[in-house]
């Protein structure tokens, strides 16, 4: 334990808050999304985005799901929290799992492809280590 320092002035720590959500359909399949070239391209990922100023986290992930896929999600449960630093940016990521009653995905400009896959199929895709950890953690 360190000594008490009465002149210590705490430094505020600011984090960007990102959210990601594993969306399950009625068959227990997971929705994977692939970023479009317009949004930088890339591999498979899941619904998600930044939390807006003053926004409730659950409402924020619902908004992201609607914006990216036009899906309504429910039974939203936080399952994992992680953080990372990139340059001077610090990001806190909240991961959720949720359900949807529809398979009818309508993508916005951010994503060019989607697919519904089993958890085992998802684990065979090129995913970030954080997503693979998330898929191991979740249960349907």
N, C-alpha and C positions, 0 to 999 in steps of 0.2 A: 504494500500500500504506500502511495506517495504521501508526502507531507502536505498538510493544509496550507494553502497560499491565499491569504485574505485579499491580495491585490490581483488575483486571477480574474481576467475578463474573458468570458466565453466568446468564441467566434461563431457566428451563425453559419450553419451549414445548409446550403440550398441544393435541392435535388429536383431533377425533372422526374415526373411520375409517369411511367408507361404501364400499360395494361395489355395482357394477352389472355385469350380465352380458348380453351378446348371446347368446341361445340360438338355435341353428340346428337345424331338423329334418332328416330324411333327404332332403328335397327342396331343401335349401339355403335355406329360408324362415326369416325372423326372427320371433320371438315378440314382439308388442307387447301391453302391458297398459295398461288405463285405470283409474285410481284410482276407487274407489267414493266416493259421497257420505259414507259413514261414516268414510272416511280423508281427508276434505278435498276430494275430487273433483279434477278436473284433466284434463290431456291425456294423450296416449299416452306411455308410458315402457317400461322393461324391468325384468326381475327385479333385485331388489337390496334393500339395507338396511344396517343398521349392524353392524359387527363387534362381537361381545360380548367382554367382558373375558377375556383369556387364550385366546381362540379362534384357531385356525389360520385364516389367510385363505381357503385353498382349502376347508376344511371349512365355513367361514362362508358362502361363496357357495353351496355345495351345500345347506346348511341353508335358506338363503333361497329357493332354487328349489323345494325340497320344501314349505316352508311356504306359499308363494304360489301354487304351481301343481300340486303333487304330482308334478312331473317329476324324474326322476333325470338329472343332467347328468354328462358326462365330457369328456375331452380339453380340460380347462380351461387356457386360456392368458391370462396378463396381457397387455394390449395398450396400455394408456394409463394414466397417472397424472396427476391434476390436483389443485389445491387452491383453496379459496376461503374468504373470510371473510364472515360475515353477523352484524352486530352484534359481540359479543365472542366469538362462536364461530368457531373455525377448523376446517375440515373438509378431510381428505385423502380423495380418491376414487380407488379402484382399479377400473379397468374391465377386464373379461375378455370372452373369447368362449369358447363351449362348444358341445357337441352333445348332443342327446337322440335316443333311438330311438323316442320316442312322440309322437304329435300330441294325445294325450288330456289336455287341460288341465282341472284341477279348481281353480277359483279359491277363495281364502279371502276373508274379509270385506274385505281391503284393496283388492281390485280388483273392478270390476263387469263388465268386458268384456275380451275378448282377441281377437287375430286373428294369423294367420300371413301374412306378406307378404314379397315380394321386397325386396331392398335398395333398388331404384329406387322401389318403392311406399312404403317406409318414409321415404325422403328427401322425399316429397311431403306427409307428415303434419306437423302442428304439433308439432315437437319442440324441446327445448332446444338451444341452440348446441353444448353439450358432446356431446349425443347425435348430432347431425349430424356433428360432427368424428369421433366414434367410428365411425359407419357408413362414413365415407370411409376411415378407417384400417384397418378389418377386411377380411379376405378369407376366403372360404369354401373 
